[in-house]
């Protein structure tokens, strides 16, 4: 039997299209509208610009 592939928006989680004839694929992620894609891209860019906290680093091991 063949299963139907479910496609959903990475930003809002919706399965219905909004504002487009088909889902938009961006870096293998799918989005239901250009607005959702742009919101996801902006949030990802902001996340990448935030430096890692020093506490996130592991201390050196004593030999």
HUCOR-V89725 format. One record per pair of residues at least 6 apart in sequence whose C-alpha atoms are under 6 Angstrom apart, sorted by the first residue. I is the first residue (numbers start at 1). GAP is how many residues later the second one is. If there is no record, write none. Layout:
# HUCOR-V89725
i,gap
I,GAP
I,GAP
This chain:
# HUCOR-V89725
i,gap
8,6
8,7
9,21
9,22
9,23
10,20
10,21
11,25
11,29
17,15
18,14
18,15
19,14
20,13
23,8
23,9
24,6
24,7
31,6
